[in-house]
Amino acid sequence: MAVNIDITKSYVLQSIHEKAKPETMFFSDRYFTTGKSDIHTEDKILVEYKKSGERKLAHFVPERGGAIPIERDGYTVAEFGPAYIAERLPLSADELAARGFGEPLIAGSTPAQRAIRLLAEDLETLEKRTRRRIEWMCAQLMQNNALTMQEYIDINTPGETKHIQFYDTATEHTYTPQNKWNSSNANIIGDVHAMCEMLSDRGMAATDLLIGTDVADVFYKNEELYTMLNKNIAINFGSVNERNILPGVNELGSFNFRGHSLRVFVVGHKYENDNGVTQSYFPSDAAMVTFPNCGRVAYSAVTLMPYGSPDFATIAKSRVTKLFVDNPHNTRAVELYSRPIAMPRYYTPFIFAASVVS
């Protein structure tokens, strides 16, 4: 029995989108999670994070002196209105009549059935683009401890720029090796240990070492690392068990950097920037230490006018779908909206070293 689906209904579009299987990402899935409390009903979000590593001791007091007040740990909170991600994929009558990729010459599908299939494919395309943008936000935050979002009025016209930073005057998330890692006097083990100690001083334990593709080449050739791996000594320095976990992301294995046991990831997955140039999410000559779930992605509410409604509606979801109809031009389009903001859970939970190889 045929089932008629009314795609003009907002809940139908939302249901079709939510049933799509999301594309797996590295930075946003491993280091930035989203919980129920991260979906906000307001236009602006409270961006908050706290300083870890508080080491003060409790005070002794006289028996009858009572408790004494103490200062709270460092805690930062600010209000921020995330930029909109909103894109549309139009469907014309000609595109609807055309045979789809991989579709039989005599498919037997009606225009209405083909429209449903194309709508689902369009939503999947928009979702992948949105996921890549969120992945870019997470990667940029971990490299810069800040985010700059360029808004666009249309596909070719830049609008306003939104900027948010997670420090006061100078960031404390960077490390500079004394010597390049591909030089004769490189000290990779010492440098990575020092980066881990920077997190330890803030009360956080590093578990991951991220390196770019050029740095990975140096890892394979570094004599100190090679000697440590091949020595059958009492301490367990590490093991190489290279495997691919995502397109463009490989795990080398686990290494012990003077007590800090880290999983080493080679990060080389890419995206196409706004100018049509292919770029890596992570620099090929950089390194970083961090740990999973060090940040989160929160979403502000989306305000729009749903199809067929004369009134605006504010919807609290990570993604909001909408149907757009242009009757004079026989065009219909599906739109996908999102208002994400990536933020650290703690003050600088990552240490980034740029240009560690020349």
N, C-alpha and C positions, 0 to 999 in steps of 0.2 A: 504494500500500500504506500502510495506516495505521501511524503510529509512536506507540507508547505512551511517554509521558514521565512518569517518576516524580518528581513535584514534592516528594515528601517527602525526597528526597536533597539534602543541603546543596550538593553540587557542581553540581546541576542549577539550583538557585535562584541560586547565584553566577554561573553561566554566563549565565543569562537576564538578570541585572542588568548584567553586564559588556558584553553586546552592545548595551545601550541607548545611544543617542547622547546624550552629556552636553550640558547647556545651557551655552552660552558666557556667561562672566561677564567683567567688566572688571578689577576690582582683583585678584581671585585668579588670573586667567589672565595678565595683563600683568605684574604686579609680584611675584607669589608663585608659585613653581614647586615641584614635588615630584619629587625624584629617588629612585632605588632606595635610597640610604642614608637617606632620610627615612621609610622604613617600618620601624618598630622592633618587636622581638620582646618587649620588656619592658613592664611596667606604666607606668614613668616614662620621661621623655625628658630628655636633656641639652640644655637650652636654651643655646645658645652664640652669641656674636657678638664681633667684634673691632673695635677702634678703627682707623680709617684716618687717613691724613694725617700719619704719622710723618715728620719732616723732618730728623732729626739726621744729621750727617755722620760718616763713618767716621774713626777716630782714626789719627794717625801714631804709630808706635812705634819704639824703637831697633832696629837691625838684629838684635841678639841678644836682644832683650827678649821676643820671642814675642808671641802674640796675647793681647789683654786681654779679659776677660769684659764683656759689656754686658747691660743689662736687656732683657727681652722687651717687645714692644709690648703696649699694653693689651688684655687678653683677658678676657671675662666668660663664666663657665659656671655654670649652676645646674640643679638637678634639679626637674622639674615633672611632675605627673600630670594630663594633660588631662582635661577633663570629657567625659562620654559624650554623644553624640547618638544617641538610640534612640527610634524611633517605630514604631507598628504601625497597619496598615490592616485592620480586620476584614472578612470576607466571610461574610454569613449566607446561609441557604438561600433566603430571599426575594429577596435581591439577586442571587443566582446565577440565579434564574428570570426576573428582570426583563429586558426588552429593553434592550440597551446603547444609548448615544447614537450615532445614525447607523446603527444596525443594522437590516437589513430586517425586516419583520414576520414573514416566513417565511425565517429564516436557514439552517435546516437544521443548526445546530450542536448538539452534545450538551452536557449540563451539564459534562462533563469538559473538552470543548474550550473552552467559555465560561470555565471556571475558569482555564485556562492563559492565555487572553487577558486576563482581569481581573487575574491575578497579575502579568503583565508590565506592565500599565498602573499597577497599584498600586506596583510597584517604581520605575517612572518618576516617579510622583508623589512618593514618598519621597526619591528621588535629587534631584529639583529642590528640595525643601525643604532637604535637607542642603547642596546647593550654595549656596543663598541664605544659609544660616547661615554657611558658610565665607566667602562674599563679605562678609558683615556683619563677621566677625572681622577680615578684612584691612583693610576700610575703617576700622573702629574703631582698629586698631593704628596706622594711618598718621595718624589725627587726634589720638590721645591718647598715643602711644608706650607704651601699656598696654592690657590687656584685662581686662574684668570679665565673667565668665560666670555667669549665674544658673541654677542647677539647679532642676528641677521634680520633685516627688514624683509628681504627676499633672497633668492639664491645667490645673488651677486652683490648685494648692498649691505655692508656692515652697519650695525646700529651701535647701541651702547655696549660698554664693557663692564662686567661685574668682576670684582676682585675680593677675595677673602684670604687672610693669612692667619696662621695658627701660632703666632708668636707676637711679642710686643715690638721691639725695635730691631733686634738681630736674631736670626734663627740659630738654633743650637743642634741642628740635625746633621751637620756635615763633618766629614773627616778628610784630611789630606795626607796621604802617605809621604814620607820623607823621600822615598825613591820609587820610581816607576816599577811596576811589577814585572816588566820585561827587561829591566836593566840587570847588570851583573851583580849589583849589591841590593837586589830586591829582598824585602822581608815580608812576604805574604802572610806567613803564620803570625808574625808579630803584629802586623797591621790589622788583621781580622780580629785577633785577640783584643787589641786596643779598642776597636769598634764595639765589640761585645761588652767590654768593660764600661764604655760610655752608657750603654743601656743598663748595665748592672748598677751603676751609681744612681740611677733613677728608679731602682726597684723593679726592673723588668729583665727577663731572661730571653736572650736571642736564641732562636731555634733554626732559623733559615738564613742561608747566605745566597743572595741573588747576584749573578754575574752576567755581563753581556757576552755576546758571541766572540768578540776579540779577546776578552779576558779568559774565556774558556780555552782558547788556543794556548795561552800562556800557562794555564793550570796544567795542561797535559805535558808541557815541556819543562816546567820548573823543577830543578834538580832536588831542592830541599823537600818538596812534596813527594817527588818520585822516590827519594831515598826513604822517607818516613813510611810510605806505603809498602815498600818492599822489605823493610826490616822486620824481623820477627822478634819484636821487643815486648817487654812486659806490659807497657801501656797500649791501649787500643787506639791507634791514631785514626783509623777509619777504614772504609771499604768502598771500592768502586763497583757500582751496580747500575750502570747507565740505562735509562729507559725513557721513552717518550710518554709524557703525560697529557700533552695537548699539542695541537699543531703549532710548532715554533717554540715549544717549551719542553726542555729535557731535564731530568734529574740525574746528576752524576753519581750520587751516593751520599754517605755520611762521613764527615771529617771531624776530627777532634783538634780544636785550636787552643791548646794549653788549658784544657778543662771545659771548653765550650764546644759541645757536640752539635754540629750544624748539618742540616740537610742542604746540599748545594744544588741550586737550580740554574740552568742556563736559559735565560729569557731572551728570546729573539722573535716573538710573534709581532706581526705588523698590521698597520691600518693605512688607509688613504686619507691624507689630511684635506683641509678645505680648499687647498690649491691643486688637488689631484696628484700630489706627490706621495709615494709610499714611504712610510717611516716606521721605525721600531717603537713600540711602547716604552722600551727600556734601552738606554744608550748602550751601544756595543762595547764601549770602553769603561763602563762603570761597574761598581759593586755596592751592595747594600746588605746590612744585617737587620733582621726584624723578626716577627713572630705572627702566627695566624690570629685572625680576629683582633688585630690591633686597631681597627677603625670600624666605622659603620657608614652606611648610606641611608640617609633620611629623605623623606619625600614630603613636600608641601602639597596642599590641596590644589586642585585644578578647577578654575572657574571658566565655564563656557556655556554656550546656548545649545542644548542638545537638538538634534534634528526633529523638526515638527513642533518644537516648543517655543512659545513667544517669550519665555522667561529664562534668565540665567540660572545656572545650577552650580553649586560648589561640591566637588566630589573628592573624597579622601581615598585615593588609591595610588599605587606606584605607577600604574598605567591607566589611561582613560581613552576609550575609543569613541569615535564620532563619525557619523555619515554626513557627507556633503553632496548636495545635488545641484547641478547647474542645468536646469531644464532648457533654457534657450540654446545651449550648445550641446545638448544630448550627452552630458558628461556626469558621471558619478564618481565620487572619490571616498576612500576611507582615510581617516585621520587618526593619529596616535599622539597622545600628549603625556608628558611626564615632567616632574619638577624635582630632580634629585640634587642632593648635595652630599659629597663625601667629606668625612671629618674624622680626625683621630679620636680614639677613646681616652688617650692619655697624652700628656705633653711629650711630643717628639718620640713616638714609639718605634722609630726607624732611624738608622744612621746611614747616610748616603755618601759615597765617595765617588766623585766624578773624575774621569780621565786618569784612571789608575794605570793605564798602559798608553804608550805613545805610538 
